[in-house]
Amino acid sequence: MSNFWTRAADLRAEQQPLVSRFQAAFSTGIVVYGAGFVGTWAVQYLQGLGAKVVCVADRNPAKWHTAIRGVPVVAPEHPSVAETGWVLVAARHAAKAVVEQLTATGLTALSFDAFFAISRYPDILEINEAFLADELSQQTLGAVVLAWLSGSPAPCRDVQAPDQYFCLPGFADDDRHIFIDAGAYVGDTVEKFIWACHGAFKRIHAFEPGERQFAALRRRTERLTAEWALDDGQIALVNAGVAEASGRMACVNVSGPAQSLNLVEAAADRDDLPTSAVYSLDDYLQGQPASLIKADVEGLELAMLRGAAATIRRCGPKMALSVYHFPSDIFEIPAYVRRLDPGYRFALRHHSPLLMETVLYCWKE
């Protein structure tokens, strides 16, 4: 475990020349492979760096003839992919295999995660050295960075921790907790929280925008209320998402049962998309207290924090925040929390054998 950072440094040095060549190709054009969650974010990020993204390649025919920020989505066999020649692979869980396949056809390919890790290495090191105090947190970050650079999730398995969201002291064992579950999904975390605190808590506020997921959450809550002899209304259910500002957002990836839901700003050219209500936590709470906030909201974690700024400054809640949806989350989210209140301390834990479920724990002493 102790050599994650050494191996990451070696891979960084090995791949740095290729990253520099990609950066030199920004003006002539590059391809992003993968039109999913990370690929969509990668297009925006690369355009922000001044890169000319010629097209996005994806194997899903349903995505062909669509566009991401004005960039056409095409099949990997489309002539524009080979003509451009430079491909950043944003298909996170298949990046290594795709890079190998593309390289075998004569294209120059690199995983987007590796590109990001190398080009933002100073920001990552700052979080490691200035924010994470305990050795396990530093090793966890090293494992995630090594997984980005290698394209293999194997290092994540070496640091996988149990009890997601409640593994640190004080995150559940306090009967005074007023728990905000942002992204409650089907109520699995609500149930884990109740078990972890032995049914002794003041209140739960659970937010879930997906209709099917919310129906499952409601059924689960009814069962939990009966089984634990809870007061009616002790668990408040909100069929909405959380965001920086209250209003409505468009829903994407509405693909059936047991699927997560992404909320995005409504686009004028996509008025066919369903929408969901969203709240800023400051608007919702209206000055009421919160002592523990968990957030897994599909990339809206930073927006959630901005919408809860007054509550966080006033109450200083413990927080368990997902920091794996966008690559920049792992350093932008702790930096934002510290700007809100310099008294926060931080720990990082990883709760999956894959490149997902990385959680930043924040608390004040």
C-alpha positions as CSV (number, residue, x, y, z in Angstrom):
1,M,0.0,0.0,0.0
2,S,2.8,2.4,0.9
3,N,4.2,2.6,-2.7
4,F,1.0,3.9,-4.4
5,W,2.6,7.4,-4.7
6,T,5.9,6.0,-5.9
7,R,4.2,4.0,-8.6
8,A,2.0,6.9,-9.5
9,A,5.1,9.2,-9.9
10,D,6.8,6.6,-12.1
11,L,3.7,6.4,-14.4
12,R,3.4,10.1,-14.4
13,A,7.0,10.5,-15.6
14,E,6.4,7.8,-18.2
15,Q,3.3,9.3,-19.6
16,Q,4.2,13.0,-19.3
17,P,5.7,13.2,-22.9
18,L,2.4,11.8,-24.4
19,V,0.4,14.3,-22.4
20,S,2.5,17.1,-23.8
21,R,1.9,15.8,-27.3
22,F,-1.8,15.8,-26.8
23,Q,-1.7,19.4,-25.5
24,A,0.3,20.3,-28.7
25,A,-2.5,18.7,-30.8
26,F,-5.2,20.8,-29.1
27,S,-5.1,23.4,-31.9
28,T,-5.4,20.9,-34.8
29,G,-8.0,18.6,-33.1
30,I,-8.6,15.7,-30.8
31,V,-11.3,13.1,-30.3
32,V,-13.0,12.2,-27.0
33,Y,-14.0,8.5,-26.8
34,G,-17.1,7.9,-24.6
35,A,-20.3,10.0,-24.7
36,G,-21.4,9.2,-21.1
37,F,-21.1,11.0,-17.9
38,V,-17.4,11.5,-17.8
39,G,-17.1,12.0,-21.6
40,T,-19.6,14.9,-21.5
41,W,-17.7,16.5,-18.7
42,A,-14.4,15.9,-20.5
43,V,-15.6,17.8,-23.6
44,Q,-16.5,20.8,-21.6
45,Y,-13.2,20.7,-19.7
46,L,-11.1,20.3,-22.8
47,Q,-12.9,23.1,-24.6
48,G,-12.2,25.2,-21.6
49,L,-8.5,24.5,-22.1
50,G,-8.8,25.7,-25.7
51,A,-8.8,22.2,-27.3
52,K,-10.6,21.7,-30.6
53,V,-12.7,18.6,-30.0
54,V,-13.5,17.3,-33.5
55,C,-16.0,14.6,-32.5
56,V,-17.0,12.2,-29.7
57,A,-16.8,8.5,-30.5
58,D,-19.2,6.1,-28.8
59,R,-20.4,2.5,-29.5
60,N,-24.0,3.2,-28.6
61,P,-25.9,3.8,-31.9
62,A,-28.6,5.7,-29.9
63,K,-26.1,8.4,-29.3
64,W,-25.0,8.8,-32.9
65,H,-26.2,11.9,-34.7
66,T,-26.5,13.8,-31.4
67,A,-24.1,16.4,-30.1
68,I,-22.3,17.4,-26.9
69,R,-21.7,21.1,-26.6
70,G,-21.8,21.3,-30.4
71,V,-19.5,18.4,-30.9
72,P,-21.0,15.5,-33.0
73,V,-21.2,12.0,-31.5
74,V,-20.2,9.4,-34.1
75,A,-19.4,5.7,-34.3
76,P,-15.7,4.8,-33.4
77,E,-15.4,3.7,-37.1
78,H,-16.4,7.1,-38.4
79,P,-13.6,8.5,-40.7
80,S,-13.2,11.6,-38.6
81,V,-11.8,9.5,-35.7
82,A,-9.0,8.1,-37.8
83,E,-8.4,11.3,-39.6
84,T,-7.9,13.2,-36.3
85,G,-5.8,10.5,-34.8
86,W,-5.5,11.8,-31.2
87,V,-8.1,10.1,-28.9
88,L,-8.6,10.7,-25.2
89,V,-10.6,7.8,-23.8
90,A,-13.3,8.9,-21.2
91,A,-15.0,5.5,-21.0
92,R,-13.7,5.3,-17.4
93,H,-14.4,1.6,-16.6
94,A,-13.1,0.3,-19.9
95,A,-10.4,2.9,-20.6
96,K,-7.4,0.5,-20.5
97,A,-9.0,-1.9,-23.0
98,V,-10.2,0.8,-25.3
99,V,-6.8,2.5,-25.3
100,E,-5.1,-0.8,-26.2
101,Q,-7.7,-1.4,-29.0
102,L,-7.2,2.1,-30.5
103,T,-3.4,2.0,-30.2
104,A,-3.4,-1.3,-32.1
105,T,-5.2,0.4,-35.0
106,G,-2.5,3.0,-35.3
107,L,-4.2,5.8,-33.4
108,T,-2.6,7.7,-30.5
109,A,-4.7,7.1,-27.4
110,L,-4.6,7.9,-23.7
111,S,-7.2,7.6,-20.9
112,F,-8.7,11.0,-20.1
113,D,-8.2,10.2,-16.4
114,A,-4.5,9.8,-16.9
115,F,-4.4,13.0,-18.9
116,F,-6.2,14.8,-16.2
117,A,-4.1,13.4,-13.3
118,I,-0.9,14.3,-15.0
119,S,-1.9,17.8,-16.1
120,R,-3.4,18.6,-12.6
121,Y,-0.8,16.8,-10.5
122,P,0.1,19.9,-8.5
123,D,-3.5,20.4,-7.4
124,I,-3.7,16.7,-6.3
125,L,-0.5,16.9,-4.4
126,E,-1.7,20.0,-2.6
127,I,-4.8,18.2,-1.3
128,N,-2.7,15.3,-0.2
129,E,-0.2,17.4,1.7
130,A,-2.4,20.3,3.0
131,F,-5.8,18.7,3.6
132,L,-5.5,15.0,4.4
133,A,-3.9,14.4,7.8
134,D,-4.1,10.7,8.3
135,E,-2.0,8.1,6.5
136,L,-5.0,6.0,5.2
137,S,-6.5,9.1,3.6
138,Q,-3.2,9.8,1.8
139,Q,-2.9,6.2,0.7
140,T,-6.5,6.2,-0.5
141,L,-5.8,9.3,-2.7
142,G,-2.6,7.7,-4.0
143,A,-4.6,4.5,-4.9
144,V,-7.2,6.5,-6.8
145,V,-4.6,8.5,-8.7
146,L,-2.7,5.3,-9.5
147,A,-5.9,3.8,-10.8
148,W,-6.4,6.9,-13.0
149,L,-2.9,6.6,-14.4
150,S,-2.8,2.8,-14.9
151,G,-6.4,2.4,-16.1
152,S,-6.8,-0.5,-13.7
153,P,-9.0,-0.3,-10.6
154,A,-6.8,-2.8,-8.7
155,P,-5.3,-0.2,-6.3
156,C,-8.8,0.7,-5.2
157,R,-9.4,-2.8,-3.9
158,D,-6.3,-2.5,-1.7
159,V,-7.8,0.5,0.2
160,Q,-11.5,-0.4,0.0
161,A,-13.2,0.5,3.3
162,P,-16.4,-0.8,4.9
163,D,-19.4,1.2,6.3
164,Q,-19.7,3.9,3.5
165,Y,-20.7,7.3,4.9
166,F,-20.6,6.1,8.6
167,C,-17.1,4.7,9.0
168,L,-15.6,7.5,11.1
169,P,-16.5,8.2,14.8
170,G,-19.4,10.6,15.2
171,F,-20.9,10.1,11.8
172,A,-23.7,7.9,13.1
173,D,-23.4,7.3,16.8
174,D,-25.1,10.5,18.0
175,D,-28.8,10.5,19.0
176,R,-28.9,14.3,18.3
177,H,-28.3,13.9,14.6
178,I,-30.5,15.7,12.1
179,F,-29.4,13.8,9.0
180,I,-29.7,15.2,5.4
181,D,-29.6,12.4,2.8
182,A,-29.0,14.1,-0.6
183,G,-29.5,11.5,-3.2
184,A,-31.4,9.1,-1.1
185,Y,-32.0,6.7,-4.0
186,V,-34.1,3.8,-2.8
187,G,-33.4,4.4,0.9
188,D,-30.4,2.2,1.4
189,T,-28.4,4.9,3.2
190,V,-31.4,5.9,5.3
191,E,-31.7,2.3,6.5
192,K,-27.9,2.1,7.1
193,F,-28.0,5.3,9.1
194,I,-30.9,4.0,11.3
195,W,-29.2,0.8,12.0
196,A,-25.8,2.5,12.7
197,C,-27.5,4.8,15.3
198,H,-29.7,2.1,16.7
199,G,-32.8,4.0,15.7
200,A,-31.9,7.0,18.0
201,F,-31.9,10.3,16.0
202,K,-33.9,13.5,15.8
203,R,-34.8,13.6,12.2
204,I,-34.0,12.6,8.6
205,H,-34.6,14.7,5.5
206,A,-34.2,12.5,2.4
207,F,-34.1,14.0,-1.1
208,E,-34.6,11.9,-4.2
209,P,-35.7,13.3,-7.6
210,G,-36.3,10.0,-9.5
211,E,-40.0,8.9,-9.5
212,R,-39.3,5.1,-9.4
213,Q,-36.5,5.5,-6.8
214,F,-38.7,7.8,-4.7
215,A,-41.6,5.3,-4.7
216,A,-39.1,2.6,-3.4
217,L,-37.8,5.1,-0.8
218,R,-41.3,5.7,0.4
219,R,-42.1,2.0,0.8
220,R,-38.9,1.4,2.6
221,T,-39.5,4.4,4.9
222,E,-42.9,3.1,5.8
223,R,-41.4,-0.3,6.8
224,L,-38.6,1.3,8.8
225,T,-41.0,3.6,10.6
226,A,-43.0,0.6,11.7
227,E,-40.1,-1.7,12.5
228,W,-38.2,1.0,14.6
229,A,-41.3,2.5,16.2
230,L,-40.4,5.9,14.8
231,D,-42.7,9.0,15.1
232,D,-44.7,9.9,12.1
233,G,-42.8,12.5,10.1
234,Q,-39.5,11.7,11.8
235,I,-38.3,10.8,8.3
236,A,-39.2,13.6,5.9
237,L,-39.2,12.6,2.2
238,V,-38.7,15.1,-0.5
239,N,-39.3,14.1,-4.2
240,A,-36.7,16.6,-5.5
241,G,-33.0,17.0,-6.0
242,V,-30.6,19.4,-4.4
243,A,-28.7,22.1,-6.2
244,E,-27.1,25.6,-5.8
245,A,-30.5,27.3,-6.4
246,S,-34.1,26.2,-6.0
247,G,-36.1,25.7,-9.2
248,R,-36.3,22.9,-11.7
249,M,-33.7,20.9,-13.7
250,A,-33.9,18.5,-16.6
251,C,-33.6,14.8,-16.0
252,V,-31.3,12.6,-18.1
253,N,-30.4,8.9,-18.0
254,V,-34.0,8.0,-17.1
255,S,-33.5,4.4,-18.1
256,G,-35.6,2.3,-15.9
257,P,-35.5,0.7,-12.5
258,A,-32.4,0.7,-10.2
259,Q,-30.8,3.4,-12.3
260,S,-29.4,6.7,-11.0
261,L,-30.7,10.0,-12.3
262,N,-28.7,12.9,-13.5
263,L,-30.0,16.4,-13.2
264,V,-28.7,19.1,-15.7
265,E,-29.6,22.6,-16.5
266,A,-32.6,22.7,-18.8
267,A,-31.5,23.3,-22.4
268,A,-33.7,25.3,-24.7
269,D,-33.2,22.7,-27.5
270,R,-34.2,19.8,-25.2
271,D,-37.7,20.7,-24.1
272,D,-38.6,17.0,-24.5
273,L,-36.7,16.1,-21.3
274,P,-38.6,15.5,-18.0
275,T,-37.8,17.9,-15.2
276,S,-37.6,17.7,-11.4
277,A,-37.9,20.2,-8.6
278,V,-34.6,21.0,-6.9
279,Y,-33.9,22.9,-3.7
280,S,-30.9,24.6,-2.2
281,L,-30.6,23.3,1.3
282,D,-30.5,26.8,2.6
283,D,-33.9,27.5,1.1
284,Y,-35.3,24.1,2.2
285,L,-34.1,24.3,5.8
286,Q,-35.0,28.0,6.3
287,G,-32.6,28.3,9.3
288,Q,-33.4,24.9,10.8
289,P,-30.4,22.9,12.0
290,A,-28.6,20.1,10.3
291,S,-25.8,18.0,11.9
292,L,-24.9,15.4,9.2
293,I,-25.1,15.8,5.4
294,K,-24.5,12.9,3.1
295,A,-24.4,13.7,-0.7
296,D,-24.2,11.4,-3.7
297,V,-25.9,13.5,-6.3
298,E,-24.4,12.5,-9.6
299,G,-21.9,15.4,-10.0
300,L,-24.0,18.1,-8.3
301,E,-22.1,17.8,-5.0
302,L,-20.3,21.1,-5.4
303,A,-23.5,22.8,-6.4
304,M,-25.2,21.3,-3.3
305,L,-22.5,22.8,-1.1
306,R,-22.9,26.2,-2.7
307,G,-26.6,26.0,-2.0
308,A,-26.0,25.0,1.6
309,A,-23.3,27.6,2.4
310,A,-25.3,29.4,5.1
311,T,-26.3,26.2,6.8
312,I,-22.7,24.9,6.8
313,R,-21.4,28.1,8.2
314,R,-24.1,28.3,10.8
315,C,-24.3,24.6,11.9
316,G,-20.9,23.1,11.0
317,P,-22.4,19.8,10.1
318,K,-20.3,16.6,9.6
319,M,-20.4,15.8,5.9
320,A,-19.8,12.7,3.8
321,L,-19.5,13.8,0.2
322,S,-19.0,11.8,-3.0
323,V,-15.9,13.0,-4.8
324,Y,-15.7,10.6,-7.7
325,H,-18.1,11.8,-10.3
326,F,-15.9,14.4,-11.9
327,P,-12.1,14.1,-11.7
328,S,-11.8,17.6,-10.3
329,D,-14.2,16.9,-7.4
330,I,-11.4,15.3,-5.4
331,F,-9.6,18.6,-5.0
332,E,-12.2,21.3,-5.7
333,I,-14.7,20.0,-3.1
334,P,-12.4,20.0,-0.1
335,A,-11.0,23.4,-1.1
336,Y,-14.5,24.8,-1.3
337,V,-15.4,23.4,2.2
338,R,-12.3,24.9,3.7
339,R,-13.1,28.3,2.1
340,L,-16.5,28.1,3.8
341,D,-15.0,27.3,7.1
342,P,-11.3,26.9,7.7
343,G,-12.0,24.8,10.8
344,Y,-13.0,21.7,8.9
345,R,-10.8,18.6,8.9
346,F,-10.8,16.0,6.2
347,A,-10.4,12.3,5.6
348,L,-10.8,10.3,2.4
349,R,-12.0,6.7,2.1
350,H,-12.8,4.5,-0.9
351,H,-15.8,2.1,-0.7
352,S,-15.8,0.1,-4.0
353,P,-13.5,-2.3,-5.9
354,L,-14.0,0.0,-8.9
355,L,-13.2,3.7,-9.7
356,M,-16.3,4.9,-7.8
357,E,-17.7,5.5,-4.3
358,T,-14.8,7.7,-3.1
359,V,-16.1,9.7,-0.1
360,L,-14.6,12.8,1.5
361,Y,-15.4,13.0,5.2
362,C,-15.5,16.5,6.7
363,W,-15.9,17.5,10.3
364,K,-15.1,20.1,12.9
365,E,-13.6,19.4,16.4
